[in-house]
Amino acid sequence: MSELFKLCQTINYLFDMKTLPKNWITEGLIDFEYKKYQLLAYLQATEKEFKAVKLYPSLSDLIDHHRTLRELESGKTELKNLFPKALNGIDLQNAQLRFESKVQEGNVMEEIAQITAFALPKLQHQIEEGKAIYDFVEEQVEFEPVGLLPIYTREGYIFMTQESQSEVHAFRYRSNFLQLAGEKFRSISFWLIGIFQRSLVYTLEKLKLHLIKEIKELPNPATWRLHSPHHFPIEETLIPVSKRLLLRSVTE
């Protein structure tokens, strides 16, 4: 590949690298310099998100990429499964499509090992930065129940407020169990009910009573308040933080 063409490709990535494909290490040209600039452009974009205190989805994506490379490095993930595939036939007897890798492994392993060795510490550093911001936000916010909590807390509401703002973002939440690899994990789903205006008269307790009248299926809902003394992005930061706080507080 000519140096000019490689430079043009790199510049294109620098302008549009908010996300990194899941199998970026085996997609396209497998060349250390090319992949290095691709990764650095992506990390530059995530750094910009972190400076704006936007954690989601950048932090979870970074963790996923780091995990994939660690598994590749340790041999838990077979390299051939990451390469793009091309259809090369049909097995009519078993009603299956046959695919083959578009890339011949050969010396590619050496390039990938070099790319992995370069990428892992870079990703780890960015993850630590994201976690530090996450912990900072979590330490700043106030999280408490609105009124008395019922015994059943797996469903309910969470009200998000921020200092010097009258808006209340009201979300409904539901806790579920996920079965993965034989283990149970708890997850939290959020969806926005509405944005309300808080006042000396229309308090969070009044809002809770209003929702009880409007949504009959939750006659005695667990209700929480998350208040931020700073203006943080709601979707990218406060919702992920709220989910983790709820996971700690919700009982079976």
C-alpha positions as CSV (number, residue, x, y, z in Angstrom):
1,M,0.0,0.0,0.0
2,S,1.4,3.4,-0.9
3,E,2.3,5.9,1.9
4,L,0.0,8.5,0.3
5,F,-3.0,6.2,0.2
6,K,-2.3,5.1,3.8
7,L,-2.1,8.7,4.9
8,C,-5.5,9.5,3.2
9,Q,-7.1,6.5,4.9
10,T,-5.7,7.6,8.3
11,I,-7.0,11.2,7.8
12,N,-10.5,9.8,7.1
13,Y,-10.4,7.9,10.3
14,L,-9.3,10.9,12.3
15,F,-12.4,12.8,11.2
16,D,-14.9,10.0,12.0
17,M,-13.7,7.6,14.8
18,K,-16.4,8.0,17.5
19,T,-16.7,4.3,17.4
20,L,-14.4,1.4,16.7
21,P,-15.7,-1.7,14.9
22,K,-15.9,-4.8,17.1
23,N,-13.4,-6.7,15.0
24,W,-11.4,-3.6,14.0
25,I,-8.1,-5.5,14.5
26,T,-8.9,-8.0,11.7
27,E,-11.0,-5.7,9.4
28,G,-9.5,-3.9,6.5
29,L,-5.7,-3.6,6.1
30,I,-3.8,-5.5,8.7
31,D,-0.9,-3.2,9.1
32,F,0.6,-2.0,12.4
33,E,1.0,1.6,11.4
34,Y,-2.5,1.7,9.9
35,K,-4.1,0.1,12.9
36,K,-2.1,2.3,15.3
37,Y,-3.5,5.5,13.8
38,Q,-7.0,4.0,13.6
39,L,-6.8,3.2,17.4
40,L,-5.3,6.6,18.3
41,A,-8.0,8.5,16.4
42,Y,-10.6,6.5,18.3
43,L,-9.0,7.2,21.6
44,Q,-8.8,10.9,20.7
45,A,-12.6,10.8,20.2
46,T,-13.2,9.1,23.5
47,E,-10.9,11.5,25.2
48,K,-13.1,14.3,23.9
49,E,-16.2,12.6,25.2
50,F,-14.6,12.2,28.7
51,K,-13.7,15.9,28.8
52,A,-17.4,16.6,28.2
53,V,-18.1,14.2,31.1
54,K,-19.9,11.9,28.7
55,L,-19.3,8.3,29.8
56,Y,-21.8,6.2,27.8
57,P,-21.2,4.5,25.5
58,S,-17.5,5.3,25.3
59,L,-16.5,3.6,28.6
60,S,-18.4,0.4,28.0
61,D,-17.1,0.2,24.4
62,L,-13.5,0.6,25.7
63,I,-14.0,-2.2,28.2
64,D,-15.4,-4.4,25.5
65,H,-12.5,-3.8,23.1
66,H,-10.0,-4.4,25.9
67,R,-11.7,-7.7,26.9
68,T,-11.7,-8.8,23.2
69,L,-7.9,-8.2,22.8
70,R,-7.1,-9.8,26.2
71,E,-9.0,-12.9,25.1
72,L,-7.3,-12.9,21.8
73,E,-3.9,-12.5,23.5
74,S,-4.6,-15.4,25.9
75,G,-6.0,-17.6,23.1
76,K,-9.5,-17.8,24.4
77,T,-10.8,-16.3,21.1
78,E,-9.7,-18.0,17.9
79,L,-8.2,-15.6,15.5
80,K,-10.0,-17.2,12.5
81,N,-13.4,-16.3,14.1
82,L,-12.5,-12.6,13.9
83,F,-11.6,-12.4,10.2
84,P,-14.3,-11.3,7.7
85,K,-15.8,-14.3,5.9
86,A,-16.8,-14.9,2.3
87,L,-19.5,-17.3,1.1
88,N,-17.8,-20.2,-0.8
89,G,-20.5,-22.8,-1.2
90,I,-23.7,-24.3,0.0
91,D,-24.1,-27.6,1.8
92,L,-27.4,-28.8,0.4
93,Q,-27.4,-32.0,2.4
94,N,-27.2,-30.2,5.8
95,A,-28.9,-27.0,4.6
96,Q,-25.9,-24.9,5.6
97,L,-23.9,-22.1,4.0
98,R,-20.1,-22.6,3.9
99,F,-17.8,-19.6,4.6
100,E,-14.1,-19.1,4.4
101,S,-11.8,-16.4,5.7
102,K,-10.9,-13.6,3.3
103,V,-7.5,-13.4,5.0
104,Q,-4.7,-15.9,5.0
105,E,-3.2,-16.0,8.5
106,G,0.5,-16.5,7.6
107,N,2.5,-13.4,8.8
108,V,-0.7,-11.7,9.8
109,M,-0.2,-13.2,13.3
110,E,2.9,-11.2,13.7
111,E,1.2,-7.9,12.8
112,I,-1.8,-8.6,15.1
113,A,0.5,-9.5,18.0
114,Q,2.3,-6.2,17.5
115,I,-1.0,-4.3,17.3
116,T,-2.4,-6.0,20.4
117,A,0.7,-5.2,22.4
118,F,0.4,-1.6,21.4
119,A,-3.4,-1.3,22.0
120,L,-3.9,-3.0,25.3
121,P,-2.0,-0.5,27.5
122,K,-3.6,2.4,25.6
123,L,-7.1,1.1,26.1
124,Q,-6.4,0.3,29.8
125,H,-5.2,3.9,30.4
126,Q,-8.3,5.3,28.8
127,I,-10.6,2.9,30.8
128,E,-8.9,4.1,34.0
129,E,-9.6,7.7,33.1
130,G,-13.2,6.9,32.4
131,K,-13.6,5.0,35.7
132,A,-12.1,8.0,37.6
133,I,-14.7,10.3,36.0
134,Y,-17.4,7.8,36.8
135,D,-16.4,7.6,40.4
136,F,-16.2,11.4,40.6
137,V,-19.7,11.8,39.3
138,E,-21.0,9.1,41.7
139,E,-19.4,10.8,44.7
140,Q,-21.0,14.2,43.7
141,V,-24.6,13.1,43.3
142,E,-27.2,12.6,46.1
143,F,-29.2,9.4,45.9
144,E,-32.1,8.8,48.2
145,P,-35.7,7.5,48.4
146,V,-38.7,9.8,47.9
147,G,-41.0,9.0,50.8
148,L,-41.2,5.5,52.3
149,L,-39.9,2.6,50.3
150,P,-42.2,-0.4,49.8
151,I,-40.9,-4.0,50.2
152,Y,-41.0,-4.5,46.5
153,T,-38.4,-2.3,44.9
154,R,-37.7,-4.1,41.6
155,E,-39.9,-1.6,39.8
156,G,-40.6,2.1,40.3
157,Y,-39.5,5.6,39.5
158,I,-36.4,7.7,39.6
159,F,-36.5,11.5,39.5
160,M,-33.3,13.3,38.3
161,T,-32.7,16.8,39.3
162,Q,-29.8,19.2,38.9
163,E,-28.8,22.3,40.9
164,S,-30.4,25.6,39.8
165,Q,-32.8,23.9,37.5
166,S,-36.5,23.3,38.0
167,E,-36.8,20.5,35.6
168,V,-37.3,16.9,36.9
169,H,-36.6,14.1,34.5
170,A,-38.9,11.3,35.6
171,F,-38.0,7.7,34.6
172,R,-39.6,4.4,35.2
173,Y,-37.2,1.5,35.9
174,R,-37.5,-2.2,36.1
175,S,-35.0,-4.7,37.4
176,N,-34.5,-8.0,35.6
177,F,-32.3,-11.1,35.8
178,L,-30.2,-12.2,32.9
179,Q,-28.9,-15.7,32.5
180,L,-25.4,-15.7,30.9
181,A,-23.0,-18.7,30.9
182,G,-24.9,-20.4,33.6
183,E,-24.8,-17.3,35.9
184,K,-27.5,-14.9,36.9
185,F,-26.9,-11.2,36.5
186,R,-29.2,-8.3,37.4
187,S,-29.9,-5.6,34.9
188,I,-31.9,-2.3,35.1
189,S,-34.1,-0.9,32.3
190,F,-35.0,2.8,32.1
191,W,-37.5,4.7,30.1
192,L,-38.5,8.3,30.3
193,I,-42.0,9.1,31.5
194,G,-41.8,12.8,31.2
195,I,-40.1,16.1,32.1
196,F,-41.9,18.0,34.9
197,Q,-41.4,21.4,36.5
198,R,-40.6,21.4,40.2
199,S,-41.6,24.3,42.5
200,L,-42.2,25.1,46.1
201,V,-45.7,23.8,45.7
202,Y,-45.2,21.0,43.2
203,T,-42.6,18.9,45.1
204,L,-41.2,15.5,44.3
205,E,-43.7,14.0,46.7
206,K,-46.5,15.6,44.8
207,L,-45.0,14.3,41.5
208,K,-44.9,10.8,43.0
209,L,-48.6,11.1,43.9
210,H,-49.4,12.4,40.5
211,L,-47.7,9.3,38.8
212,I,-49.5,6.9,41.2
213,K,-52.9,8.4,40.0
214,E,-51.8,8.3,36.3
215,I,-50.1,4.8,36.2
216,K,-52.4,2.4,38.0
217,E,-50.2,-0.7,37.7
218,L,-47.8,0.7,40.3
219,P,-50.0,1.7,43.2
220,N,-47.1,1.8,45.7
221,P,-44.0,2.4,43.7
222,A,-40.4,2.5,45.0
223,T,-39.3,6.0,44.1
224,W,-35.8,7.5,44.2
225,R,-34.3,10.9,43.7
226,L,-30.9,11.4,42.1
227,H,-29.7,15.0,42.5
228,S,-26.5,16.4,40.9
229,P,-24.9,19.6,42.2
230,H,-23.3,20.0,38.7
231,H,-24.7,20.0,35.2
232,F,-23.8,16.5,33.9
233,P,-25.2,15.0,30.7
234,I,-28.3,12.9,31.6
235,E,-28.3,10.2,29.0
236,E,-24.5,9.7,28.7
237,T,-23.6,10.0,32.4
238,L,-26.4,10.3,35.0
239,I,-28.4,7.4,33.7
240,P,-25.5,4.9,33.8
241,V,-24.6,6.2,37.3
242,S,-28.2,5.9,38.4
243,K,-28.4,2.3,37.2
244,R,-25.4,1.3,39.2
245,L,-26.8,3.0,42.3
246,L,-30.1,1.3,41.8
247,L,-28.5,-2.1,41.4
248,R,-27.0,-1.7,44.8
249,S,-30.3,-0.6,46.4
250,V,-32.9,-2.8,44.7
251,T,-33.8,-5.9,46.7
252,E,-35.2,-9.2,45.3
